[in-house]
Amino acid sequence: MAKLKQQARPPGSSKSSQKLLMPYSYFIIISVVGALAAYAYFHWPSKDSTLIKFLPPIQLAEQPKKTIWGSFRSQNYFGLRTKTPKGMLFGMAWYSQPSMMSMPNMRHVCDQGDGLNHYAWTKADGRSFGQQIVNDSSGLILNTDWISHEDTFTARISGLQKNPKQRTAVILYLLKQDPQATLSINKKLNDRHVKRLFNGQSDEFGSYYVDLSISAHGVYSSTLGGASVDITNIRDYFLRHTTADETSDGLIYQLNQQDVVENPVIAAIQLNLPEKFDLTISFNSQNHTALTEKSFLEALNARVTSFEEKIEEAFKLKNKGYTNNELHLGQLALSNMLGSIGYFYGHNKVQLPGSDKVQAYGTHSLVTAVPSRPFFPRGFLWDEGFHNMLIRKFDQELSLEILVSWLNTMNVNGWIPREMILGEEAESRVPAEFVIQRSNVANPPSWFYVIWKMIEDKEFSVKHKKVFEQIYPKVSRWYNWLRQSQKGDQKNTFRWRGRNATIETELNPKTLSSGLDDYPRASHPSTQERHLDLRCWLAIASRVMVELANLFGSEAEKKRYDEYLKHDSDFEDLVEKHWSHEAKAFVDYGLHSYDVELKRVPLKKKGKQPEEWIWKRVSEKPQLRMVDDVFGYNSLYPLIARLIPPNSEYMEHTLNRIRDEKELWTNFGLRSLSKQSPYYGQKNTEHDPPYWRGYIWINLNYLTLSALNHYSGVPGRLQERTQQIFTELRQNIVRNMAEELQRTGYIWENYDDKTGRGRGTHPFTGWSSLVLMIMSDQLDG
């Protein structure tokens, strides 16, 4: 295998670099051809009108009450709402009062740039309560506790500032989305002990009011009511209406109401608080009164106790010898998965391949967990399957609600957008180039694992038989769409759509649809590619379709899915199409060169200093071959899908490469790409750092552990070795994640394969929360 190189400087005068010094006109030709090809791909007119047609929605037997409050504003440090499109929004912002004339550093929407030391839900059930701690770098420790009661909520916000001279500003607000609703601010506020804050009328709650009690001395308060507000930038709205005033306690920044607004869209109160304070806020409806402070504490304690008992019942960790730090990791992982569940409403922006028309897809309501509150506060299709491998173990009813919510976004063709960017708040957190979804792009059907386990639970599947009868035809459409839209040019081969065959600035064109983004595939995308992971995903999905068809399908459907499963599970065919005899590994197949590199290319312009472009150089002509200079997560999919015969040579070779420290093995988990691969640790473009090229990802480690756990129960010559690898790998992952949580205060997107240090966005309590499943003996799959 040729070495992959990436020059940091312009090439010299060697023979190989001479090939790069092409005339400027050559670059122009390449650029024009590439642009025309891209335009043809994305803008050729299409006559398909089924993109925005939808099937009737699945109806749950017991519809969740939509007026129940929850922490469904995933992107906020603390925000509550109901699961209604035009429902009220409650939120909080805060800052430490500046000691001099400078803009307050306000916190509102979760942002890594805020530099908080730690914030996390310590306990949350995703339904009725949550307890969160926030450790601000300013020295402020905040606790936000809340519970719902019918269509009311009560929240307690406690603060302790380590610097006794530092005052804290807390802003509480209510925002109405329904223009027919009314909202007003109490004009007789008492600075020492505010009681009635806001009141109004809405279809959702009838007459409602918000009360506040304060346990603190020397409190200054101010209010603000706005006739309009940009929901995506509430923080800036508050800052634009903030002024500095001299008081007996020094300079105080506070909200400044210039003009009285009748029936405002947003109503806010700012409280300037001493070093220690407790606030209790309650929202009361026409039909129900929120819990008082005493009953609030009693109800909160009861829900905490029930939550902890349910965790032990589901995961049984107490007698497994885990340290307190490791047990804390497990509870934090689940709490943040559940506490970060969001409710979104709106439409996606989608395009048909070959069309320049952006269409509104929806409107849809979506209940979903999110990968990361500060960075990915929206729904991702393949992430959500992993999320619900955990959620289902704790609350299967909630998992079913989320599944139905996702399936109801499917169009009549069986396509589901891989990202659900619904509503202004969600879209405001996404770079513009990633907003538009294209209807030929798939995502791994990880949800099939969850559906499989749901129907295996006979009591649950019988209880929800009518729901599963509605789920079956939608899942069938999704499955059939995947098989047809992603099929390869040979029978029983498949390839992910969406790779760019014309781009010259990427080392290896990305495969975003696979979920593995920059994981190396064939160097030159073509219709002749065969993607190993996609074939294995369909093998898993085929097993589930057989089970579903046996329960709900016709004889013809049973026969068809049995036939698909037979083909997808054909191990001899898998070996023929994906086994590299030279590398002793399962790999992709396609048009591939062993010698590609990124080079700095001088680009001469008449009368100007030459510019430099980073350009992909191909020194060896690509050939149709096994992509066997790449070994990593993709190569583990036949193991993950249970397609490899136990105790076979294929299993032995796979285990050997897993356990080899020069390949995937580390003391912190399995790295995503072998150190022997020329792509290991390499940038994909000048500004595109490696992502799935070595770092440790918990979701694929979980799937691998699940498979190892399965195979370790099969007698034979490899049973003991499989069990040993399983045990060591699990210990390594749990130990490292617990140590990193203790060191940094966060669960991370991925982990460095050299040091074990957390990397990427944080907190990342999406699929990294599967560490709790890893800790238990109940690895599903």
N, C-alpha and C positions, 0 to 999 in steps of 0.2 A: 504494500500500500504506500502510495506516495505521500510525502509529508505535505501538510497544508501550511502555507506561510501567510503572514500578514505583515507587510512592510510598514514601518513607522515613518520612513523617509522616502523621497522620490527615488525611483530606480536609477542605478548607475549605468555603465556603458557595456555591461555583459551582453552576451549573445541573446540570452532569454529576454532581457529587458529591452533590447532593440526592437523586439516584436511589438512592444507596447507603444512605441513612439509613432503612432499612426497619424496621418494628416487630419487636420481639423474637420475636413469635409466628411471623413469617414464617421466621425462622431455624430455629425449632423444627420447623415443618412440613417444611422442606427437609431438616433433619437426620434426621427420622423416616423420610421417604420414602427418603432415601439409604440409611439403615440397613436398612430393609426390603428394598430392592432388592439390597443387598449380601448380606443373609442368604439371600434367595431364590437368588441366584447360587451361593453357596458351600454351602448347606445343604439344597437340595431333594433329596429321596431319589433315589438312582439304583439301577437294577437290574443295572448292568454288573458282571459277576463276572470279566471277563477281565483286569482290571488287574494282578493278581499271578500270572498264568499265563505261563509262559516256554517258549520253544522249546529243544530240546536244544542244549547249548553247542557252538560250533565247536571242533574239535580241530586244533591245530597239528601238522604232520608230525613235528617234533622239539619235544617239550615242554621248555620251559626248566627247568633244575634249580631246584627251589623252595628248596633248602637253601643256595643261594649267597647269601652276605651282600652287602648293598649299602646305599647311603646313601638308603634308601627311607623314612626318617622325615623327610619334606620340611620339616616345621615346626620341626625342631630345628637349632640351630647345628651340632651334630655328633652324629648318631645313626645307628646301623646296625641292620639287621634282615634277615630272610629273607622270601621271598614265601610264607609259610605263615601261616594265620590265627592259630594259637596259638604262633607262634614266639617265641624269645627276643628281647628288646630290649636293645641296648647304647646307652648314652648318656653324655654329659658335661655338667657344669655347672661354672661357675667364678665367682669374684669376687675383687676386690682386698681384702685384709684392712683393715677400718676402723681408723683410728688412735685412735678414741674409741668409747665405748659407743653404737653405733647399728646398726640392722639392716643386714646385708650386702646389697649391691646385686648379687644373684646373677643370672647369665645362664644360660638353659637353652633356652627356646623362643624362636625368632626373634620379636623385638618391636621395632617402630620406636621405642617409648618408651625402649628401652635407650640410644638415642643413639650407637650405634657409628659410628665414622668411616667404616668400610668393612668389608664381609665378602663374600667371593665365592669360588666354585670357580674356580681359575685354570686347572686342567686336570681333566677328568673325562669318562669315556666312558659313564656310565650303566649300566655292567655290572660292571666288575672293579676299578676304582681311582678315586681322586680326590685332588686336592691343593687345599686351601683355605687362604686367609689371612684372619685376623680382626684388624682394627685397632681395639682398644677405646679409648674416650675416656679411660679411666683411665691410658693410656700403655702398656698391654700389647699386644704383638704376638704373636699365636698362629698357628702353622701346624699344620694337621691333615692328615696324609697317611694313606691306607689302601689296602690291596689285599686282594682275596679270593683264596683258593687252595682249590679243592674246597669243602668245607663248613667252612672255617676262615677267619679273617681276622687280619691284623696291622695295627696302627695306630700311628703315631708322632705324638706331640703335643709340639711345641717351643714354648717361651715365652721372651720377652725383655721385661722391664719396663724402661722408660726411666728410672724412678726407682729407683736401687739400694737405697733403704731400704724400698721397697714390696714386701711379700710377697704371693704369689698363692695362693689356695685353689683346687684342682682336685678335683672330685668325679667319680669314674668309677663307673658302676653297671651291673648286669645285672638285668633284670626278667623274670620268667617269667609267661607268660599261660596256660600249660597247668597246671591244678591237679594233674595226675598227675606232673608233672616234679618233680625235687628240686633244691635249691640250698642250698649252705652256704658259710660264710666261713671261711677259714683262720685259726685262732686263734693261730698262731705267726708273726705278721707281724714283719718286721725293718724298723725305721724307716729305716735307711740304704739298704737295697737289698732291697726287697720282691720276692719271687719268685712264689709261688703265692698268688693272690687268692681265687678262688672255684672251686668244683667241684660237680658234680651229675650227674644222670641224666635223660634225656628220650628220648621216642620219636624225635624229630627227629635227635639226634646220638649217641644211646647215652650212654656215659660221656663227660663233657666237663670241661674245666678252663680257667681263665683265668690267664695269667701276666703279670707286670709287671716291667719293669726300669726303674731310675731313674738318670739321670746328673745328679746335683746333690748338694750338701752341706747339712747342717742341715735335713733334712726331718722334719717332724712328720706323723704319720698317725693317723687314727681311722677306725672302721668303724661301719656301721649296717645292721641287718637288720630288715625290717618284715614283720609278718604280713599286712598289707593296705596298699594305697596307692591313691589316686585317680589313675589313669593320666593324667587330664587336668590334674593339678596337682602334678606331681612336685616342682617348685620349692618350693611352699609346704610340702610334706611335709618336705623337707630343712631349710627354715628353722625349722619347728616343733621339729625335733630338733637345733638348733644352739645351743650355749652359748659364752660367752666365758670363757677361762682366762688367768690371768697366767703367763707363762713368762719365761725368761731373755732372750728376744727381744722381750718386751713382751706386749701383749694379743693373744691368738690366738683366733679363732672357729673352732670345729670341731664335727663331728658328735658327738653324745653318746648312746651306747647305754645306755638305762636298764635294760632287761631283755633277757636273751639269748633270741633267737627261734630255735627249731629249724625248719629248712626254710622260711626266709622267702620271701615273694613277691618282695621286692627286696633286693638286697645291694649295699652301696655302701662305697667307701673314699674318704676325703678326704685329700689330700696338701697340706700347707702348704709352699710352695716359695719358694726365693730368686729373685733377679731374673732368673736364667737357668737353664733346665732343659730336659731331654729325657726323655720318657716313651715306652716301647714296650710296647704291650698286645697280647697274642695270645690268640685263642680257639682251642682245640684240641678236636677231636672224637675219638670212639673210633677212627675209621678213618683220620684224617689229622692230621698235626702241622703247625701253622702255620709259616710261614716265619720263620727266625731273623733277627736284625738284619742280618747281612751279606747273606744271600740275599734279605731284604726289600728292601734298597737296590738290589740288582742287578735284581730283578723290577720294582721301581717305575720305575727308569730305563728299562728296556726298554719298559714300557707307555707311558711319557711319549713316548719316541721314536716308537713306533708310532702314538700318537695324533696327534702333530704331522705325521707323514707322511700320515696318512689325511685330515687337514684339508686339506692342500695338494692331495692327489689329488682330493678332492671339490669344493673351491671355487676352487683355482688363483688365489690372491691375490698371490703373491710378486712377480710382474712387472707389476702393475697400477698401480704408482706410489703406493700408499698409504703414509702416514706410519707410524712405529712405534706411535704412539698409536691410529691407526685399525686397524692389524693387531691390537693388543692388545684393542681393542673387539670385533673379530670373534671372536677366540678365547675371550674371556670370555663373550660371548653364547652360544656353543655349549656351553661347559663348564657354565654355570649352567643352561641348559635341560636338559642331560643329568644333571647332578649333583643336580637338584631333582626328578627322577622319583620318585614315591612308590608305595608299595603300601598299599592300603586294603581293609578287609574289614568287612562289616556289612550293614545294611539302610538304605535311604532311608525317610523318612516321607512318604507320598503321600496325596493326596485326589483323588477323582473330583469333577468340577464338579457342584455340587448336592448333595454329600454332606457330612455333618458328621463322618463317620468317618475317622479317620487310620489308615492301614494300613501295615504293615511291608512294604516292597518289597524282596524279596531273601530270603536273604542272597546277596551278591555279593562276588567278589574283583575288584579293579580295579588295573591298572597304568596310571599316567597321569603325564604331566608336569603341573606346576602353574604358574599365572600368577605367583604371588608367595609366597615362603616365609613372610614375616611376616604377610601379610594375606589371601591366598587360597590356603592350602595344601590344596587339594582339586581334584577334577576338574570342569571346565566343558566342556560338549559342544562349543560352537562354538569356544572357545579351543583345544581339543585338535586340531581340524583344522588350525589355523594352526601350532600347535606341531610337528605332524608334517610340514608342508611343509618344515621345517628338519631334523627328526630323520631323515626318509626319505633326505635327500641324504647323510647321514653314515652311517647304519646302518639299512638298509631292513628287515632282519630284526627289529630292535627295534621299528620302527614298525609292522610287521605284528602283532607280539605285542600292542602297545598297541591297535591297531584291533580285533583279535579280542576283547580284554578288554572294550572298550566295547560292541561288538555283542552280547556275551553278557549285557549288562544289559537288553536290549530285551525288552518283553513281547510276547505273541502278536499284539497289535494293530499293532505296529511303533513304539510310543512308547519313547523313551529320555529319562530325566530330564535336564533341562538342567544341573542341578548334581548331582554324586554326592557325598553327604555320608554317608560310610560309617564307622561306628565312633565310639567315644566321643571320641577325640582330634580327629577331623575336626569332629564336631558342636560341640565345645567352642569352636571358633573362628568359629562362625556365629551372628549375632544370631537370637534365637528366631523372629522374624517371617519370616525367610527360609529356615527349615529345611524346612518342608512344601512338597513339589513337587506341582503340579496337572497332571493327565494330559491336559488339553486344550492345554497350553502347549508350544509347539515351540521350536526354536532353529535358527539358520541351519545348513544341512547342509554346512559347510565341509569335512567329511571327504571329500566327493565329489571335490574337487580332488586329494586324496592318492590315493584309489582309482584315479582316472583315470591318474595318473602311474605307479602300480604296475603296472596292466595294460598300459600302453604299453611298459614294460620287458619285452620278450618273454622274455628269459632268466629273469628273476625270476618272471614269471607262469606260465611253463611249469614251473619248479622247484616252485612252490607251487600247481599246478593243483588238487589235491584240496582245498586250503584255500579257494581262490577259488570252487570249486563249492559249498562250505558258506556262504561269504560272500554269494553272489548272492541266495539266497532271503531272507536277513535284510535286506540292503540294499533289496531289492524291497519288503519290508513297510514299511520305514522310509519309502521314497519314496512309496508308495501312501498311507500314513497322512498324510504331509505334504500331499499333493494333496487328500485328502478332508477332513481336519480343519481345514485352513486355507483352504479354497476360499471365494471371494467369492460375491456374489449374481448375478453375470453370468458367462457362459462365459469361461473363461481369465482370470479375475481371482482375486486371492488377498489375504487380510488376516491379519495376525498376531492370534491370540487373546490375551486377557488384559488389554486396555485397560479402564480403569474409566470408564464413561460417566456416573457419578453424582457423582464427586468434585468438590468446589467449591473446594478449597484448592490445587490444582495449576494452574499457568499453562497447561500442555499435558499431558494425561494420558500417563504414561510407557508405553513399549512395550518392556518388559523382554525379551519373547520374541524380539525382533529382534536383541538384542545391543547395540543402539544406545541403549538405556535412555531418556534424556530428549531424544533427537533429535526435533525438532518434527514432528508429523504433523497430520492434520486436528484442528482445535481441539475438535470434538465427536465422540467415537467413535461409530460406527454400523455397522450391518451392510452399509452401502453403500460402505464404504471400499475402496480399491484400493491395496495397498502395492507400490510399485515394486521394492524390493529383494527381496521374497519371490518375485515373479514371475521375477526374474533368477536368483535362486538355483535355482529349479526348472528354468529353462532349462539351467543348468550341469549340474544333476543328471540331466536328461533325456538329455543327450549321453552321460553315463557309463552310464546304464541301457541305452541303445542298444548301446554297446560290450559291456557285460556280457551282454546278451541274445544278441548275435551269437555270443558264446563259450559261453554256458551255458544259454540260454533256449530255450523252444519256439517254433515258428513263430508261434503266437498271441501270445506275449509280445513277440516281435520286432516284429510288426505294431502292437501296442498302444503300445509305447514309441516307435516311429517316428512314430506319429500324435501322441503327446504332444509330441515334439520339434518336429514341424512346427508345431503350434499355439504352443508356447513361443517359437519362433524367428521367428514371423510379425511382421516389422518394421512393416508397415502397421498391424497390430492394436495393436502396442505404441505407435505414434505416436497412434493414435486414442484409446487409453485413458490414456496417460500424458504426452503432449507438450503443454506449454503454449506456444501460439503467441505469447502476449504476453511471456512471460518467456524464450522461446527455450531451454527446458530440459525435461528429463524430471523429473517430480515425482509425488508421490502424488495421489490424488483422494479427496474425502470431504466431509463436512458441516463447513464451515470458515468461520470469521469472520476478517476482516482486522483487527478491532479488539478485542483482548482485553488485559487488564492485571490485575496484582495490586494491590489497594487495601487500605489499612488501614480497617477498618470498626468504628466504635464499637458496642459491644453493650451496651445499657442493661439493668441489672438493678435491680429495685425496692430502694431503700434502700442501694444499693452504688455505689461508683465504677465508671463504665463501663469494661469491658474492651475490648480491641481485637483483632480477628481479621483475619488476612490472607485475603482472599476474592477469587476471580476475578470481574472485572467484564467483561461482554460488551456493548459499545456498538453493535455491528452484528450483526444477526440472521444466524446461520450459514446458508450456502447450500451446496448440492451443487456443488462446483467443483474445479478444479485447485488444489492447495496450493502456489501459485506464489510466495508470499512467503518460501519456504524453498528455498534452494539450498545443497547441501553434499554430504557423502559419499553420501547416498542417491541423489542425481542422477547419480552416477558409475557406478552399477551396470550400466546398458546398455553402457557402455564396458568395464567389468570383465568382463562376460559375453560380450564380442565380438559384440554384437548390432547395433551401429551400422555401417552400410556405410562403408568407408574412403573418404575424400575427399568425403563427402557434406556438405550444409549442416549436418546434425545433429552431425557430427563437428567441423566448424569452430566451431560455436557452443559446443560442450562444451569444446574446447581453449581458446577465447578466455576462457571464464569460469574455467577452471583457472588460466590464466596471469595473470589480472587480480589485482593486489594488493588491490583493493577487494573481491574475492570470496574465492578460496581460497589464492592464492599468498602464501608467506612465504619468507624466507631460511633457514627451518629445516624445511620440509616443508609439505604441504597442510593447512590448517586444516579442521576438521570442518564448519564452518558459515560461510557467507558473511558478511562484515562488513555487507553490505547487508540481511541478514535482520533483521526486528525482534526475533527471538529470540536474536540473537547476544549471547553473554556474559550472558544473563539467568538469574536464579535460577528454579527451577521451583516452589519454595515458599519460605516465609520462611527455612527452615533447610536448603534443598536447593540447594547451589551448582551452577552449570553444569558439565556433564560432557562431553557430546558437542555442545557449543554454541560451538565455536571452537577448542578445544585440538587439538593435533596428535597423532594416533594412528598408530602405525607399521604396524599390520596393514592398515588401509585404504590407507595410502600404498604399502605393498608390492603390494597387489592392483592399484592404479592404475598403478604402475610396470611391473608385469608386463604389463598391457594395453597401455601405451604402447610397451613393448619389442616387443610383437607387431605393433602397427599401424605402427611405424617401419620394419618390414621390407616393407611393402606399397607398391609404387611409386605415385606420383601427386602431386597438387599439395600435399598436406598432409604428405607424408613427411618433408621436411626439418624442418618446424616440430615435428612429433611427436618426432623424434629430438632436437631441441634441448631441448624441454621435459623429455624423459626424462633427458637428461644433466645438466641443471641441477638437477632435482629430486633425483636420486640424490646428487649432490655435496653439496647442501644438507643432506640428512638425515644422511649419514655424517659430514660435518664437525661438525655441531652435536652429534650424539650422542657423538662422540669427545671433543669439548671439554667437554661436561657430565660425562662419565665422569672425565676428568682433574680437573675442578674439584670435583666432589662425591664421587667414589668409587663412583657408582652408575649403573646403567641404570634408567630411570624408566618409570612407567605411561603417562604422556603428557608432552607438552612445550608450554610456553606459546607461543602463536602470535605474541605481541608481542616477547618477549625470548629465546625458545628455551630458557629455563630448565626443568629437569626438574620435574615435578609429580606429585602423587598418591603412591601407595605405591612404596616402593623397598626393596630391589632388586625390580624387576619384569622378570624374565627369561623371561616367557612370550612373547607375540607380539612384544614389543619386540626380542627376539633375532633376528627376521627381518632385522635390519640386516645380518647376515652374508650372507643370500641377496641382499639389495640390493647388497652389495659385489661379489658374484660376477656373472658373466655368465649365470647359470643361473636366471633368474627363472621358476619354474614357473607353469603356469596357462593 
